[in-house]
Amino acid sequence: MTYTLVTCSGISNTGKLTTQAGMLLMQRKPGMFLCMNCKQSAESLKMDAGSAERLIVLDGCTDCCATKKLTAAGLSADAHIIATELGIEKNGMADVKYDEIEKLVRAVIDRVSCPTE
């Protein structure tokens, strides 16, 4: 199964974190994950993600920008993970920490392994 990750478009540390985690998942599990940032238009996102087997949204915070863009595209996520709800602090333009990337990557892997949770 291929999972399409739609990541946050924010410039805060948690927004950048979602994209970095998505890229790392593509490297670690080639062919299992595709990653796209929600900076693109809703129309473009619908074209790119509309045929995905499974959609996972990675939002940086409770503003849920990626989810809003997905909804605007007429799509819904099969899973939704919010970085700040994993205990990762939104800290403006701070650098993303490696352990935060690992925490988000682990949350995605756990969600894929146990999709009903």
RAKAJO-V909778 format. One record per helix or strand. SS is the DSSP state (helix for helix, strand for strand). FROM is the first residue (numbers start at 0). TO is the last residue. Records with the same first field share a line. If there is no record, write none. Layout:
BEGIN
SS = FROM-TO ; FROM-TO
END
This chain:
BEGIN
strand = 2-6 ; 32-36 ; 53-58 ; 78-81
helix = 12-27 ; 41-48 ; 64-71 ; 82-85 ; 97-112
END
